Amino acid sequence: QVQLVESGGGLVQPGGSLRLSCVASGTFFRLFIMEWYRQAPGKEREFVASIISGGNTNYLDSVKGRFTISRDNAKNTVYLQMNSLEPEDTGVYYCRQRNTGSWGQGTQVTVSS
């Protein structure tokens, strides 16, 4: 089982930015599809962004143009750069490795003035 550890969450004002990181264990990271999900209080967990081994990306419509997913295969790390944050972006953000179905423990993002 792959272990995923997220970091970078916190409290930020509307319009601010955060960068989340997710470090994965294992030796085949570069081959895997990596994803970010989020779960707001009282809501279902939802897909936010994904990146395949070749670098192609996919995003939730509401974050397009504001969020950017990227990866550094040498560091076994996937990032989520979040700009122009809105209160609706508040939630726990989870990293997921699609191929193995592994999840991280989550990192809290709160957007509030």
N, C-alpha and C positions, 0 to 999 in steps of 0.2 A: 504494500500500500504506500502510495506517495504521501509525503507530508508537505503541507502548504502552510506558510506562516505569513500573514498579512501585517502590514504596519502603515503608518502615515495618516491615520484618521485623526479627527479632532473637531474643535469648535471653530467655525469661521463665519464671518459676516456675509450677508448676501452680496454677490458680486465678487467674492474672494475666490481663492484657488487653493487646492490641495493636490498633492501627488501621493497616491497609494502605491505600495510595493507588495509583491508576493514572491517569496523565495520558495522554490520547490526542491525537494530531495530527489535523488536518483540521477541516472546517467543518460537518460534519453530525452531530456527536457526539450531539446531542439525539435523533436519529432511530433510533439504533442500540441493539440489545440488547447489554448488557455482562454479562460473566460472570467468576466466579472459579473456578479449578480448583486442585487441589493434587496433589503427587506425593510420597508417602513413600518412603523408601529401599527398593528392592526390590519396589515395588508399581506398579500401573498408575496413570496420572494419572486423577483422579476429579473430577467436577463438585461444586462446593461451593455456589454461589449464582448467581442471575441477576436482572437488573432490566431491564424493558422501558422504552420511552420514556415511557409513561404512569405509571410508578412501581410497577407490580405486580411482586412478587418471588416467587422460588421458591428452596427450600433443600434440601440434602442432609438426610435425616432426623436424622442424628447431630449436626448443628449447630443444628437448630431451637431457638429460645429462647436460644441463646448467641451466635450470629453475626447481624449485621445488615448487609445491603448497602444502599448509598444512592448517589445521584449528584448532582453539581452541574453542570448543563449549562453554566452560565456559565463554569465553569473547565475544562470538558472532562475532568472527573475522576469516577472511581467509587471508592467506599470500601468496605472491609470491616472493620467493627468486630467484634473477636473478644473475647468475655468468657468467664470461667470456663474458661480454656484447660486442656486435658488433654494428657498426653504423646502420646496418639494423634493429636493435631492437628499434630504435628511433620511438616514437609515443606517442599518448595519450592512457593510459591503463585504462580500465574500468572494474569494478567489476559487475557481474550480478548474480542474484538469479534466476535460471532457472525455478523453480516451479511457481513463481509469475511473472516472466518476468520483474522484477525491475532492473534498472540500477543505478549505481552511476554517479557522475558528471565527473569522470575521473581525472587522475593525469599524468602530462607530464613527460616523460622519454626521455632525450637527451643523446646520446652516441657520443661524439666527442672529438677530440684532440685539 
